């Protein structure tokens, strides 16, 4: 048992943190709306010249796409369930001299929250903490079909060249627990994935790294964002819709070995993958959870579908380029 969790609930924020929203920078707002609404099945909260905001449940905003010259995830918003948990996280950040900015007004409203704090996380990915989400307006149609609740809106996967520091960051600031690992060779490289949970969702963060030479072939800060559908039909129908709308399928339908979810990965308009999954296991922490190392990330499927030779060459280029730049770490 981790020493940090033995002293009781007030010394740990485990269970009090969940992924609340993702803010994306993109020049392709119309494509994003078509992808998210017509492809995946989200509902639009706002559409303007500068913003497309999307709902998946009773929160006003879960995915916010902001007009920009960049194509990347701009920030991940973490919902903090209690004031003591918020205080503990802010104190830990302060204790490590990590500058935290309190944000109000338009920037908070853009994200659909009332109280917001921001800091620069590992890999220069902006991380945000929030409480008091704005709920959907009365009169807006209910959105069904996505599983959120105490486990949050989904999970993210991040590639890193500094996996030890990345994992230590999530463990020491957010009391993340390791659910399990996958070690697998992909395209001639040996990868290790570490799956971290912040609450009963099997993982809120997956950390991917090569073994041996540390390379990062993913040009965006996040490799994929996942959301969870309530039924298998929603996943297969979203797969068919994305395909027929002309969005590339990064990896076809398949089943993960560790959380046992059935999912597919579409290539989002910003280039990172978007995974829609169904029926992952959850982990209740009454008992110790064995940290198994799985030999493959999938039991079946998840085969590359619309990847061209050019796609593979650009990944290789990005991987090689990563050798020549340093990766920002906090700890
Ligand atoms: Fe995933």
py3Dmol code that shows the C-alpha trace and the ligand (Angstrom):
import py3Dmol

protein = """\
ATOM      1  CA  UNK A   1       0.000   0.000   0.000  1.00  0.00           C
ATOM      2  CA  UNK A   2       1.246   3.440  -0.900  1.00  0.00           C
ATOM      3  CA  UNK A   3       2.295   5.339   2.220  1.00  0.00           C
ATOM      4  CA  UNK A   4       0.481   8.449   1.004  1.00  0.00           C
ATOM      5  CA  UNK A   5      -2.909   6.749   1.203  1.00  0.00           C
ATOM      6  CA  UNK A   6      -2.600   5.227   4.654  1.00  0.00           C
ATOM      7  CA  UNK A   7      -3.269   8.316   6.711  1.00  0.00           C
ATOM      8  CA  UNK A   8      -6.886   8.629   5.529  1.00  0.00           C
ATOM      9  CA  UNK A   9      -9.010  10.544   3.059  1.00  0.00           C
ATOM     10  CA  UNK A  10      -7.733  14.019   3.897  1.00  0.00           C
ATOM     11  CA  UNK A  11      -4.171  13.194   2.829  1.00  0.00           C
ATOM     12  CA  UNK A  12      -5.175  11.794  -0.559  1.00  0.00           C
ATOM     13  CA  UNK A  13      -7.146  13.186  -3.484  1.00  0.00           C
ATOM     14  CA  UNK A  14      -7.666   9.737  -4.997  1.00  0.00           C
ATOM     15  CA  UNK A  15     -11.299   9.489  -6.139  1.00  0.00           C
ATOM     16  CA  UNK A  16     -11.786  13.272  -6.081  1.00  0.00           C
ATOM     17  CA  UNK A  17     -10.277  14.058  -9.504  1.00  0.00           C
ATOM     18  CA  UNK A  18     -11.775  13.304 -12.916  1.00  0.00           C
ATOM     19  CA  UNK A  19     -11.213  14.440 -16.481  1.00  0.00           C
ATOM     20  CA  UNK A  20     -13.782  17.191 -17.030  1.00  0.00           C
ATOM     21  CA  UNK A  21     -13.091  18.763 -20.397  1.00  0.00           C
ATOM     22  CA  UNK A  22     -10.596  19.069 -23.219  1.00  0.00           C
ATOM     23  CA  UNK A  23      -9.827  22.368 -24.927  1.00  0.00           C
ATOM     24  CA  UNK A  24      -8.539  21.937 -28.475  1.00  0.00           C
ATOM     25  CA  UNK A  25      -6.843  24.494 -30.748  1.00  0.00           C
ATOM     26  CA  UNK A  26      -7.758  24.086 -34.412  1.00  0.00           C
ATOM     27  CA  UNK A  27      -8.184  25.972 -37.648  1.00  0.00           C
ATOM     28  CA  UNK A  28     -10.750  23.362 -38.734  1.00  0.00           C
ATOM     29  CA  UNK A  29     -13.862  24.268 -36.731  1.00  0.00           C
ATOM     30  CA  UNK A  30     -16.368  23.114 -39.359  1.00  0.00           C
ATOM     31  CA  UNK A  31     -14.602  19.753 -39.652  1.00  0.00           C
ATOM     32  CA  UNK A  32     -14.569  19.405 -35.863  1.00  0.00           C
ATOM     33  CA  UNK A  33     -18.309  20.054 -35.661  1.00  0.00           C
ATOM     34  CA  UNK A  34     -19.018  17.478 -38.367  1.00  0.00           C
ATOM     35  CA  UNK A  35     -16.673  14.986 -36.690  1.00  0.00           C
ATOM     36  CA  UNK A  36     -17.988  15.438 -33.140  1.00  0.00           C
ATOM     37  CA  UNK A  37     -21.704  15.848 -33.870  1.00  0.00           C
ATOM     38  CA  UNK A  38     -22.351  13.922 -37.094  1.00  0.00           C
ATOM     39  CA  UNK A  39     -19.587  11.347 -36.558  1.00  0.00           C
ATOM     40  CA  UNK A  40     -19.234  10.647 -32.837  1.00  0.00           C
ATOM     41  CA  UNK A  41     -22.709  11.754 -31.713  1.00  0.00           C
ATOM     42  CA  UNK A  42     -22.042  14.711 -29.388  1.00  0.00           C
ATOM     43  CA  UNK A  43     -24.388  17.712 -29.171  1.00  0.00           C
ATOM     44  CA  UNK A  44     -23.308  21.266 -30.037  1.00  0.00           C
ATOM     45  CA  UNK A  45     -23.603  23.821 -27.216  1.00  0.00           C
ATOM     46  CA  UNK A  46     -22.269  26.753 -29.216  1.00  0.00           C
ATOM     47  CA  UNK A  47     -21.043  27.287 -32.706  1.00  0.00           C
ATOM     48  CA  UNK A  48     -19.522  30.584 -33.759  1.00  0.00           C
ATOM     49  CA  UNK A  49     -16.703  31.846 -35.958  1.00  0.00           C
ATOM     50  CA  UNK A  50     -14.246  31.212 -33.138  1.00  0.00           C
ATOM     51  CA  UNK A  51     -15.614  28.341 -31.011  1.00  0.00           C
ATOM     52  CA  UNK A  52     -17.342  24.985 -31.340  1.00  0.00           C
ATOM     53  CA  UNK A  53     -18.378  23.693 -27.900  1.00  0.00           C
ATOM     54  CA  UNK A  54     -19.763  20.208 -27.454  1.00  0.00           C
ATOM     55  CA  UNK A  55     -21.809  18.370 -24.850  1.00  0.00           C
ATOM     56  CA  UNK A  56     -21.900  14.670 -23.993  1.00  0.00           C
ATOM     57  CA  UNK A  57     -24.000  14.840 -20.816  1.00  0.00           C
ATOM     58  CA  UNK A  58     -25.544  17.410 -18.445  1.00  0.00           C
ATOM     59  CA  UNK A  59     -22.379  19.560 -18.399  1.00  0.00           C
ATOM     60  CA  UNK A  60     -22.601  22.544 -20.752  1.00  0.00           C
ATOM     61  CA  UNK A  61     -19.189  21.755 -22.259  1.00  0.00           C
ATOM     62  CA  UNK A  62     -16.970  18.673 -22.458  1.00  0.00           C
ATOM     63  CA  UNK A  63     -15.030  19.336 -25.667  1.00  0.00           C
ATOM     64  CA  UNK A  64     -14.271  22.910 -26.668  1.00  0.00           C
ATOM     65  CA  UNK A  65     -12.584  23.625 -29.992  1.00  0.00           C
ATOM     66  CA  UNK A  66     -11.104  27.118 -30.247  1.00  0.00           C
ATOM     67  CA  UNK A  67     -10.079  28.803 -33.516  1.00  0.00           C
ATOM     68  CA  UNK A  68      -6.293  28.805 -33.758  1.00  0.00           C
ATOM     69  CA  UNK A  69      -3.436  28.313 -36.184  1.00  0.00           C
ATOM     70  CA  UNK A  70      -2.362  25.297 -34.088  1.00  0.00           C
ATOM     71  CA  UNK A  71      -3.720  21.761 -34.253  1.00  0.00           C
ATOM     72  CA  UNK A  72      -3.367  20.272 -30.784  1.00  0.00           C
ATOM     73  CA  UNK A  73      -4.905  19.810 -27.364  1.00  0.00           C
ATOM     74  CA  UNK A  74      -4.556  23.221 -25.695  1.00  0.00           C
ATOM     75  CA  UNK A  75      -5.587  22.195 -22.168  1.00  0.00           C
ATOM     76  CA  UNK A  76      -7.064  19.363 -20.141  1.00  0.00           C
ATOM     77  CA  UNK A  77      -9.538  20.327 -17.413  1.00  0.00           C
ATOM     78  CA  UNK A  78      -9.670  18.222 -14.255  1.00  0.00           C
ATOM     79  CA  UNK A  79     -12.788  18.484 -12.101  1.00  0.00           C
ATOM     80  CA  UNK A  80     -12.008  18.487  -8.396  1.00  0.00           C
ATOM     81  CA  UNK A  81     -14.835  17.077  -6.312  1.00  0.00           C
ATOM     82  CA  UNK A  82     -14.148  18.761  -2.958  1.00  0.00           C
ATOM     83  CA  UNK A  83     -12.603  21.879  -1.437  1.00  0.00           C
ATOM     84  CA  UNK A  84     -10.134  19.852   0.720  1.00  0.00           C
ATOM     85  CA  UNK A  85      -8.949  17.996  -2.398  1.00  0.00           C
ATOM     86  CA  UNK A  86      -8.544  21.280  -4.301  1.00  0.00           C
ATOM     87  CA  UNK A  87      -6.622  22.771  -1.375  1.00  0.00           C
ATOM     88  CA  UNK A  88      -4.334  19.757  -1.173  1.00  0.00           C
ATOM     89  CA  UNK A  89      -3.510  19.805  -4.903  1.00  0.00           C
ATOM     90  CA  UNK A  90      -2.846  23.569  -4.866  1.00  0.00           C
ATOM     91  CA  UNK A  91      -0.628  23.151  -1.783  1.00  0.00           C
ATOM     92  CA  UNK A  92       1.356  20.361  -3.465  1.00  0.00           C
ATOM     93  CA  UNK A  93       1.876  22.482  -6.594  1.00  0.00           C
ATOM     94  CA  UNK A  94       2.988  25.409  -4.464  1.00  0.00           C
ATOM     95  CA  UNK A  95       5.315  23.146  -2.488  1.00  0.00           C
ATOM     96  CA  UNK A  96       7.054  22.219  -5.742  1.00  0.00           C
ATOM     97  CA  UNK A  97       7.249  25.836  -6.927  1.00  0.00           C
ATOM     98  CA  UNK A  98       4.866  25.197  -9.813  1.00  0.00           C
ATOM     99  CA  UNK A  99       3.207  28.511 -10.695  1.00  0.00           C
ATOM    100  CA  UNK A 100      -0.595  28.338 -10.648  1.00  0.00           C
ATOM    101  CA  UNK A 101      -2.773  31.090 -12.068  1.00  0.00           C
ATOM    102  CA  UNK A 102      -6.411  31.620 -11.089  1.00  0.00           C
ATOM    103  CA  UNK A 103      -8.503  32.367 -14.177  1.00  0.00           C
ATOM    104  CA  UNK A 104     -11.826  34.167 -14.265  1.00  0.00           C
ATOM    105  CA  UNK A 105     -14.239  35.752 -16.713  1.00  0.00           C
ATOM    106  CA  UNK A 106     -14.309  34.854 -20.392  1.00  0.00           C
ATOM    107  CA  UNK A 107     -11.680  32.129 -20.242  1.00  0.00           C
ATOM    108  CA  UNK A 108     -13.579  30.268 -17.525  1.00  0.00           C
ATOM    109  CA  UNK A 109     -16.855  30.767 -19.419  1.00  0.00           C
ATOM    110  CA  UNK A 110     -15.284  29.392 -22.622  1.00  0.00           C
ATOM    111  CA  UNK A 111     -14.584  26.143 -20.763  1.00  0.00           C
ATOM    112  CA  UNK A 112     -18.024  26.008 -19.149  1.00  0.00           C
ATOM    113  CA  UNK A 113     -16.769  26.387 -15.575  1.00  0.00           C
ATOM    114  CA  UNK A 114     -17.042  29.022 -12.825  1.00  0.00           C
ATOM    115  CA  UNK A 115     -13.823  28.450 -10.834  1.00  0.00           C
ATOM    116  CA  UNK A 116     -10.606  27.669 -12.675  1.00  0.00           C
ATOM    117  CA  UNK A 117      -6.873  27.369 -11.987  1.00  0.00           C
ATOM    118  CA  UNK A 118      -4.185  26.813 -14.624  1.00  0.00           C
ATOM    119  CA  UNK A 119      -0.583  25.621 -14.675  1.00  0.00           C
ATOM    120  CA  UNK A 120       1.913  24.239 -17.156  1.00  0.00           C
ATOM    121  CA  UNK A 121       2.107  20.466 -16.905  1.00  0.00           C
ATOM    122  CA  UNK A 122       4.619  17.920 -18.195  1.00  0.00           C
ATOM    123  CA  UNK A 123       5.377  18.193 -21.919  1.00  0.00           C
ATOM    124  CA  UNK A 124       4.142  21.815 -21.751  1.00  0.00           C
ATOM    125  CA  UNK A 125       0.565  20.579 -21.786  1.00  0.00           C
ATOM    126  CA  UNK A 126      -1.582  23.106 -19.942  1.00  0.00           C
ATOM    127  CA  UNK A 127      -3.438  21.454 -17.072  1.00  0.00           C
ATOM    128  CA  UNK A 128      -6.424  23.106 -15.438  1.00  0.00           C
ATOM    129  CA  UNK A 129      -8.316  22.446 -12.228  1.00  0.00           C
ATOM    130  CA  UNK A 130     -11.951  23.418 -11.881  1.00  0.00           C
ATOM    131  CA  UNK A 131     -14.965  23.253  -9.642  1.00  0.00           C
ATOM    132  CA  UNK A 132     -18.542  24.389 -10.299  1.00  0.00           C
ATOM    133  CA  UNK A 133     -19.121  23.316 -13.893  1.00  0.00           C
ATOM    134  CA  UNK A 134     -21.842  25.175 -15.763  1.00  0.00           C
ATOM    135  CA  UNK A 135     -24.705  22.804 -16.561  1.00  0.00           C
ATOM    136  CA  UNK A 136     -26.629  22.632 -19.841  1.00  0.00           C
ATOM    137  CA  UNK A 137     -29.306  25.300 -20.157  1.00  0.00           C
ATOM    138  CA  UNK A 138     -32.907  24.332 -19.546  1.00  0.00           C
ATOM    139  CA  UNK A 139     -34.491  23.779 -22.917  1.00  0.00           C
ATOM    140  CA  UNK A 140     -31.376  22.213 -24.420  1.00  0.00           C
ATOM    141  CA  UNK A 141     -32.018  18.666 -25.593  1.00  0.00           C
ATOM    142  CA  UNK A 142     -30.635  16.022 -23.243  1.00  0.00           C
ATOM    143  CA  UNK A 143     -27.600  14.164 -24.607  1.00  0.00           C
ATOM    144  CA  UNK A 144     -27.654  10.467 -23.916  1.00  0.00           C
ATOM    145  CA  UNK A 145     -25.313   7.701 -24.719  1.00  0.00           C
ATOM    146  CA  UNK A 146     -22.042   8.749 -23.099  1.00  0.00           C
ATOM    147  CA  UNK A 147     -20.796   7.371 -19.782  1.00  0.00           C
ATOM    148  CA  UNK A 148     -19.363  10.108 -17.529  1.00  0.00           C
ATOM    149  CA  UNK A 149     -20.266  10.545 -13.832  1.00  0.00           C
ATOM    150  CA  UNK A 150     -17.684   9.958 -11.096  1.00  0.00           C
ATOM    151  CA  UNK A 151     -15.204   8.592 -13.656  1.00  0.00           C
ATOM    152  CA  UNK A 152     -15.263  11.804 -15.703  1.00  0.00           C
ATOM    153  CA  UNK A 153     -15.632  12.363 -19.430  1.00  0.00           C
ATOM    154  CA  UNK A 154     -13.057   9.787 -20.549  1.00  0.00           C
ATOM    155  CA  UNK A 155      -9.300   9.343 -20.667  1.00  0.00           C
ATOM    156  CA  UNK A 156      -6.222  10.663 -22.418  1.00  0.00           C
ATOM    157  CA  UNK A 157      -3.081   8.944 -23.672  1.00  0.00           C
ATOM    158  CA  UNK A 158       0.210  10.822 -23.694  1.00  0.00           C
ATOM    159  CA  UNK A 159       3.518   9.758 -25.248  1.00  0.00           C
ATOM    160  CA  UNK A 160       6.603  10.819 -23.360  1.00  0.00           C
ATOM    161  CA  UNK A 161      10.384  10.549 -23.510  1.00  0.00           C
ATOM    162  CA  UNK A 162      10.483  10.963 -19.712  1.00  0.00           C
ATOM    163  CA  UNK A 163       8.078   8.291 -18.459  1.00  0.00           C
ATOM    164  CA  UNK A 164       9.466   8.113 -14.898  1.00  0.00           C
ATOM    165  CA  UNK A 165       9.006  11.862 -14.355  1.00  0.00           C
ATOM    166  CA  UNK A 166       5.589  11.842 -16.078  1.00  0.00           C
ATOM    167  CA  UNK A 167       4.279   8.981 -13.924  1.00  0.00           C
ATOM    168  CA  UNK A 168       5.769  10.482 -10.765  1.00  0.00           C
ATOM    169  CA  UNK A 169       4.024  13.782 -11.536  1.00  0.00           C
ATOM    170  CA  UNK A 170       0.561  12.165 -11.697  1.00  0.00           C
ATOM    171  CA  UNK A 171       1.237  10.033  -8.634  1.00  0.00           C
ATOM    172  CA  UNK A 172       2.642  12.760  -6.409  1.00  0.00           C
ATOM    173  CA  UNK A 173       0.259  15.619  -7.334  1.00  0.00           C
ATOM    174  CA  UNK A 174      -2.964  13.684  -8.064  1.00  0.00           C
ATOM    175  CA  UNK A 175      -2.442  10.428  -6.100  1.00  0.00           C
ATOM    176  CA  UNK A 176      -2.785   8.444  -9.324  1.00  0.00           C
ATOM    177  CA  UNK A 177      -2.639   4.676  -8.877  1.00  0.00           C
ATOM    178  CA  UNK A 178      -1.141   2.306 -11.400  1.00  0.00           C
ATOM    179  CA  UNK A 179      -3.770  -0.078 -12.791  1.00  0.00           C
ATOM    180  CA  UNK A 180      -1.505  -2.129 -15.043  1.00  0.00           C
ATOM    181  CA  UNK A 181       1.057  -2.086 -17.854  1.00  0.00           C
ATOM    182  CA  UNK A 182       1.340  -3.187 -21.470  1.00  0.00           C
ATOM    183  CA  UNK A 183       4.647  -4.047 -23.115  1.00  0.00           C
ATOM    184  CA  UNK A 184       4.434  -4.533 -26.852  1.00  0.00           C
ATOM    185  CA  UNK A 185       6.484  -4.141 -30.031  1.00  0.00           C
ATOM    186  CA  UNK A 186       4.796  -1.845 -32.565  1.00  0.00           C
ATOM    187  CA  UNK A 187       6.357  -0.996 -35.953  1.00  0.00           C
ATOM    188  CA  UNK A 188       9.724  -2.365 -34.845  1.00  0.00           C
ATOM    189  CA  UNK A 189       9.839  -0.338 -31.620  1.00  0.00           C
ATOM    190  CA  UNK A 190       9.402  -1.661 -28.090  1.00  0.00           C
ATOM    191  CA  UNK A 191       6.779   0.285 -26.123  1.00  0.00           C
ATOM    192  CA  UNK A 192       5.754   0.322 -22.480  1.00  0.00           C
ATOM    193  CA  UNK A 193       2.357   1.769 -21.540  1.00  0.00           C
ATOM    194  CA  UNK A 194       1.465   2.583 -17.937  1.00  0.00           C
ATOM    195  CA  UNK A 195      -2.212   2.988 -17.091  1.00  0.00           C
ATOM    196  CA  UNK A 196      -3.002   5.406 -14.268  1.00  0.00           C
ATOM    197  CA  UNK A 197      -6.327   5.803 -12.514  1.00  0.00           C
ATOM    198  CA  UNK A 198      -7.552   8.724 -10.437  1.00  0.00           C
ATOM    199  CA  UNK A 199     -10.920   7.177  -9.578  1.00  0.00           C
ATOM    200  CA  UNK A 200     -12.721   3.878 -10.376  1.00  0.00           C
ATOM    201  CA  UNK A 201     -12.318   4.453 -14.150  1.00  0.00           C
ATOM    202  CA  UNK A 202      -9.639   1.902 -15.124  1.00  0.00           C
ATOM    203  CA  UNK A 203      -7.465   4.753 -16.390  1.00  0.00           C
ATOM    204  CA  UNK A 204      -7.781   8.490 -16.818  1.00  0.00           C
ATOM    205  CA  UNK A 205      -4.223   8.769 -18.161  1.00  0.00           C
ATOM    206  CA  UNK A 206      -2.232   6.300 -20.240  1.00  0.00           C
ATOM    207  CA  UNK A 207       1.479   7.064 -20.442  1.00  0.00           C
ATOM    208  CA  UNK A 208       3.285   5.614 -23.468  1.00  0.00           C
ATOM    209  CA  UNK A 209       7.052   5.429 -23.921  1.00  0.00           C
ATOM    210  CA  UNK A 210       9.559   3.591 -26.043  1.00  0.00           C
ATOM    211  CA  UNK A 211      12.035   1.311 -24.314  1.00  0.00           C
ATOM    212  CA  UNK A 212      15.693   1.755 -25.135  1.00  0.00           C
ATOM    213  CA  UNK A 213      16.152   4.937 -27.175  1.00  0.00           C
ATOM    214  CA  UNK A 214      13.518   7.426 -25.960  1.00  0.00           C
ATOM    215  CA  UNK A 215      11.613   8.708 -28.958  1.00  0.00           C
ATOM    216  CA  UNK A 216       8.211  10.364 -29.232  1.00  0.00           C
ATOM    217  CA  UNK A 217       6.640   9.857 -32.662  1.00  0.00           C
ATOM    218  CA  UNK A 218       3.451  11.793 -31.803  1.00  0.00           C
ATOM    219  CA  UNK A 219       3.572  15.423 -32.990  1.00  0.00           C
ATOM    220  CA  UNK A 220       0.640  16.500 -30.754  1.00  0.00           C
ATOM    221  CA  UNK A 221       0.826  16.735 -26.960  1.00  0.00           C
ATOM    222  CA  UNK A 222      -1.844  14.063 -26.570  1.00  0.00           C
ATOM    223  CA  UNK A 223      -1.852  10.820 -28.581  1.00  0.00           C
ATOM    224  CA  UNK A 224      -5.584  10.285 -28.118  1.00  0.00           C
ATOM    225  CA  UNK A 225      -8.629  11.384 -26.182  1.00  0.00           C
ATOM    226  CA  UNK A 226     -11.228   8.778 -25.332  1.00  0.00           C
ATOM    227  CA  UNK A 227     -14.901   8.999 -24.530  1.00  0.00           C
ATOM    228  CA  UNK A 228     -17.082   6.126 -23.400  1.00  0.00           C
ATOM    229  CA  UNK A 229     -20.349   5.135 -25.077  1.00  0.00           C
ATOM    230  CA  UNK A 230     -23.185   3.455 -23.206  1.00  0.00           C
ATOM    231  CA  UNK A 231     -23.866   0.778 -25.814  1.00  0.00           C
ATOM    232  CA  UNK A 232     -21.902  -1.240 -28.349  1.00  0.00           C
ATOM    233  CA  UNK A 233     -24.334  -0.092 -31.055  1.00  0.00           C
ATOM    234  CA  UNK A 234     -23.293   3.526 -30.485  1.00  0.00           C
ATOM    235  CA  UNK A 235     -19.659   2.599 -31.033  1.00  0.00           C
ATOM    236  CA  UNK A 236     -20.298   0.612 -34.209  1.00  0.00           C
ATOM    237  CA  UNK A 237     -22.672   3.270 -35.571  1.00  0.00           C
ATOM    238  CA  UNK A 238     -20.159   6.049 -34.835  1.00  0.00           C
ATOM    239  CA  UNK A 239     -17.511   3.957 -36.612  1.00  0.00           C
ATOM    240  CA  UNK A 240     -19.736   3.654 -39.688  1.00  0.00           C
ATOM    241  CA  UNK A 241     -20.660   7.348 -39.619  1.00  0.00           C
ATOM    242  CA  UNK A 242     -17.042   8.541 -39.263  1.00  0.00           C
ATOM    243  CA  UNK A 243     -16.039   6.259 -42.105  1.00  0.00           C
ATOM    244  CA  UNK A 244     -18.831   7.384 -44.429  1.00  0.00           C
ATOM    245  CA  UNK A 245     -18.240  11.076 -43.600  1.00  0.00           C
ATOM    246  CA  UNK A 246     -14.697  10.621 -44.868  1.00  0.00           C
ATOM    247  CA  UNK A 247     -12.838  10.818 -41.555  1.00  0.00           C
ATOM    248  CA  UNK A 248      -9.864   8.481 -41.424  1.00  0.00           C
ATOM    249  CA  UNK A 249     -10.064   5.509 -39.087  1.00  0.00           C
ATOM    250  CA  UNK A 250      -6.706   5.262 -37.288  1.00  0.00           C
ATOM    251  CA  UNK A 251      -7.420   1.852 -35.828  1.00  0.00           C
ATOM    252  CA  UNK A 252     -10.457  -0.287 -36.597  1.00  0.00           C
ATOM    253  CA  UNK A 253     -12.719  -1.905 -34.005  1.00  0.00           C
ATOM    254  CA  UNK A 254     -10.952  -4.032 -31.433  1.00  0.00           C
ATOM    255  CA  UNK A 255     -10.870  -4.992 -27.756  1.00  0.00           C
ATOM    256  CA  UNK A 256      -8.261  -3.869 -25.251  1.00  0.00           C
ATOM    257  CA  UNK A 257      -6.658  -6.544 -23.110  1.00  0.00           C
ATOM    258  CA  UNK A 258      -6.378  -4.617 -19.863  1.00  0.00           C
ATOM    259  CA  UNK A 259      -9.640  -2.671 -19.436  1.00  0.00           C
ATOM    260  CA  UNK A 260     -11.479  -4.995 -21.857  1.00  0.00           C
ATOM    261  CA  UNK A 261     -13.229  -2.115 -23.621  1.00  0.00           C
ATOM    262  CA  UNK A 262     -14.332  -2.480 -27.242  1.00  0.00           C
ATOM    263  CA  UNK A 263     -13.399   0.605 -29.233  1.00  0.00           C
ATOM    264  CA  UNK A 264     -12.169   2.215 -32.422  1.00  0.00           C
ATOM    265  CA  UNK A 265      -9.900   5.186 -33.073  1.00  0.00           C
ATOM    266  CA  UNK A 266     -10.780   7.880 -35.582  1.00  0.00           C
ATOM    267  CA  UNK A 267      -8.260  10.494 -36.692  1.00  0.00           C
ATOM    268  CA  UNK A 268      -9.613  13.798 -35.372  1.00  0.00           C
ATOM    269  CA  UNK A 269      -9.497  16.923 -37.558  1.00  0.00           C
ATOM    270  CA  UNK A 270      -6.470  18.070 -35.496  1.00  0.00           C
ATOM    271  CA  UNK A 271      -4.527  14.881 -36.208  1.00  0.00           C
ATOM    272  CA  UNK A 272      -4.534  13.227 -32.797  1.00  0.00           C
ATOM    273  CA  UNK A 273      -6.705  10.143 -32.426  1.00  0.00           C
ATOM    274  CA  UNK A 274     -10.149  10.098 -30.854  1.00  0.00           C
ATOM    275  CA  UNK A 275     -11.191   6.792 -29.307  1.00  0.00           C
ATOM    276  CA  UNK A 276     -14.803   5.819 -28.649  1.00  0.00           C
ATOM    277  CA  UNK A 277     -15.026   2.859 -26.282  1.00  0.00           C
ATOM    278  CA  UNK A 278     -17.633   0.665 -24.615  1.00  0.00           C
ATOM    279  CA  UNK A 279     -17.813  -1.397 -21.464  1.00  0.00           C
ATOM    280  CA  UNK A 280     -14.408  -1.059 -19.761  1.00  0.00           C
ATOM    281  CA  UNK A 281     -13.995  -2.634 -16.346  1.00  0.00           C
ATOM    282  CA  UNK A 282     -13.891  -0.349 -13.323  1.00  0.00           C
ATOM    283  CA  UNK A 283     -11.631  -0.860 -10.323  1.00  0.00           C
ATOM    284  CA  UNK A 284     -13.061  -0.602  -6.831  1.00  0.00           C
ATOM    285  CA  UNK A 285     -10.324  -0.058  -4.307  1.00  0.00           C
ATOM    286  CA  UNK A 286     -11.651  -2.159  -1.446  1.00  0.00           C
ATOM    287  CA  UNK A 287      -9.169  -4.827  -2.467  1.00  0.00           C
ATOM    288  CA  UNK A 288      -5.610  -4.643  -3.764  1.00  0.00           C
ATOM    289  CA  UNK A 289      -5.537  -4.585  -7.566  1.00  0.00           C
ATOM    290  CA  UNK A 290      -2.837  -6.767  -9.166  1.00  0.00           C
ATOM    291  CA  UNK A 291      -0.582  -4.725 -11.468  1.00  0.00           C
ATOM    292  CA  UNK A 292      -0.365  -7.118 -14.392  1.00  0.00           C
ATOM    293  CA  UNK A 293       1.867  -6.512 -17.415  1.00  0.00           C
ATOM    294  CA  UNK A 294      -0.128  -7.467 -20.498  1.00  0.00           C
ATOM    295  CA  UNK A 295       1.807  -8.684 -23.568  1.00  0.00           C
ATOM    296  CA  UNK A 296      -0.378  -6.767 -26.054  1.00  0.00           C
ATOM    297  CA  UNK A 297      -2.636  -3.738 -25.916  1.00  0.00           C
ATOM    298  CA  UNK A 298      -5.516  -5.565 -27.616  1.00  0.00           C
ATOM    299  CA  UNK A 299      -7.019  -9.064 -27.482  1.00  0.00           C
ATOM    300  CA  UNK A 300      -8.187  -8.651 -31.080  1.00  0.00           C
ATOM    301  CA  UNK A 301      -8.613  -5.979 -33.737  1.00  0.00           C
ATOM    302  CA  UNK A 302      -7.442  -2.355 -33.483  1.00  0.00           C
ATOM    303  CA  UNK A 303      -5.650  -2.884 -36.801  1.00  0.00           C
ATOM    304  CA  UNK A 304      -4.414   0.246 -38.601  1.00  0.00           C
ATOM    305  CA  UNK A 305      -7.079   1.032 -41.188  1.00  0.00           C
ATOM    306  CA  UNK A 306      -6.584   4.243 -43.142  1.00  0.00           C
ATOM    307  CA  UNK A 307      -2.869   4.727 -42.442  1.00  0.00           C
ATOM    308  CA  UNK A 308      -0.926   5.504 -45.605  1.00  0.00           C
ATOM    309  CA  UNK A 309       2.797   5.240 -46.216  1.00  0.00           C
ATOM    310  CA  UNK A 310       2.924   9.050 -45.930  1.00  0.00           C
ATOM    311  CA  UNK A 311       1.309   8.835 -42.454  1.00  0.00           C
ATOM    312  CA  UNK A 312       3.939   6.319 -41.365  1.00  0.00           C
ATOM    313  CA  UNK A 313       6.776   8.412 -42.746  1.00  0.00           C
ATOM    314  CA  UNK A 314       5.508  11.516 -40.938  1.00  0.00           C
ATOM    315  CA  UNK A 315       5.395   9.554 -37.642  1.00  0.00           C
ATOM    316  CA  UNK A 316       8.948   8.394 -38.261  1.00  0.00           C
ATOM    317  CA  UNK A 317      10.032  11.990 -39.001  1.00  0.00           C
ATOM    318  CA  UNK A 318       8.379  13.255 -35.812  1.00  0.00           C
ATOM    319  CA  UNK A 319      10.042  10.447 -33.843  1.00  0.00           C
ATOM    320  CA  UNK A 320      13.473  11.308 -35.174  1.00  0.00           C
ATOM    321  CA  UNK A 321      12.872  15.049 -34.620  1.00  0.00           C
ATOM    322  CA  UNK A 322      11.996  14.323 -30.968  1.00  0.00           C
ATOM    323  CA  UNK A 323      15.562  13.103 -30.395  1.00  0.00           C
ATOM    324  CA  UNK A 324      16.809  16.651 -30.943  1.00  0.00           C
ATOM    325  CA  UNK A 325      14.609  18.530 -28.487  1.00  0.00           C
ATOM    326  CA  UNK A 326      14.258  18.286 -24.743  1.00  0.00           C
ATOM    327  CA  UNK A 327      10.989  17.411 -23.062  1.00  0.00           C
ATOM    328  CA  UNK A 328       9.700  19.701 -20.341  1.00  0.00           C
ATOM    329  CA  UNK A 329       9.286  18.014 -16.952  1.00  0.00           C
ATOM    330  CA  UNK A 330       8.164  19.439 -13.636  1.00  0.00           C
ATOM    331  CA  UNK A 331       9.668  17.164 -11.015  1.00  0.00           C
TER     332      UNK A 331
END
"""
ligand_1 = """\
1
LIG
Fe -7.513 4.725 -24.897
"""
view = py3Dmol.view(width=600, height=400)
view.addModel(protein, "pdb")
view.setStyle({"model": 0}, {"cartoon": {"style": "trace"}})
view.addModel(ligand_1, "xyz")
view.setStyle({"model": 1}, {"stick": {}})
view.zoomTo()
view.show()
